[in-house]
Amino acid sequence: MLVLLASAGIALLVSLLATPLFVRAFTRIGWGQFIRDDGPQTHHVKRGTPTMGGLVFITATLVGYFGGKLLGQDAPTLPALLILLLIVGMGAVGFVDDFLKISNQRSLGLGGWAKVAGQVVVSVLFGVLAITLPSHDGEPAVDAVISGVRDIAWLDLTAWGAIGGILFVLWILIMNVSASNAVNVTDGLDGLATGAVILSTMGYAFIAFWQFNQSCRAQGAGDGCYSVESPLDVATLAATLAGALIGFLWWNTSPAQIFMGDVGSLALGGALAGFAVMTDTHLLLLLVAGLPIIVTGSVIIQRAYFKATGGKRVFLMTPLHHHFELKGWAEVTIVVRFWIVGGLFVAAAIGLFYFEWALRAL
């Protein structure tokens, strides 16, 4: 518990104090945001605002996690390291995308297929390592079983051998690409994605800590116990990322002095997918990341309806937050209300998680 608090505290301080330094450095070298011409006209005042701020909270998370481990003389665990691999790997894909946008001075960086290819490589590497590398007890970090709020017995792919392993890695790929792109689409207003992911990571910190307290390895564990690997360290990493994001939000809230960029949004989506995998709560991710999923769903609905009706629209503009901008809502109003919606989704996820445990523990 001491390591968890120390890691989160270090990450918050590093992010809070280092962000202004990154803002000045990025301004000096010209890493400014490029605004799309077909977006809301009010956003053109944001042109040139430093971007790629995801580098700040990724760095703060790494410093916080390993700094807390050093202070507590506690060794890092495989699940946490694999989630960090996913965060850094997805952040690297986003960095290339952001750098090309800045270099070419346009709102598009990597081509669609190139970005997906980078996400596929990182996802497959994470998935393969997760089901093959032995943890401290000699077993892999996760089993090839698709889960809801815990492993679903009839979706156990381990009995299928190598084919089951391939299918499970494909499932992780779908989760990661979906989550990373959902956060990426949500990152359209000052602080919107940052606040939403803070709520989600705090949700995972609670879930993982509860799994630690109800571990099947603990003496006297009941029928509702959990057999996930190193849940306390997963909770530590989730709290650390939340701390880093809180420090970043101080500077990212409206009017933002820095944007996270794709390096940040893709990394955060990868983090959410990683936490879902390591806590065996795959399908629960639909609720934990409920706000990004709704925002992304608005884009899918708009495009499908536009093609089906020959040019008609459901929303004034997508993603969904732009629809409310064009309806006259203030940016801060949209952000806060969307945070409330995101928080309700996270609360529902935690409630469902606890309700399932309570039924088993009766």
Secondary structure as UniProt FT lines:
FT   HELIX           2..29
FT   TURN            37..38
FT   HELIX           41..46
FT   TURN            47..48
FT   HELIX           54..72
FT   HELIX           78..104
FT   HELIX           112..132
FT   TURN            136..137
FT   STRAND          145..147
FT   STRAND          151..156
FT   HELIX           158..160
FT   HELIX           161..186
FT   TURN            187..188
FT   TURN            190..191
FT   HELIX           192..213
FT   TURN            216..217
FT   TURN            219..220
FT   TURN            223..224
FT   HELIX           231..252
FT   HELIX           261..278
FT   TURN            279..280
FT   TURN            282..284
FT   HELIX           285..288
FT   HELIX           290..309
FT   HELIX           320..326
FT   TURN            327..328
FT   HELIX           331..361
//
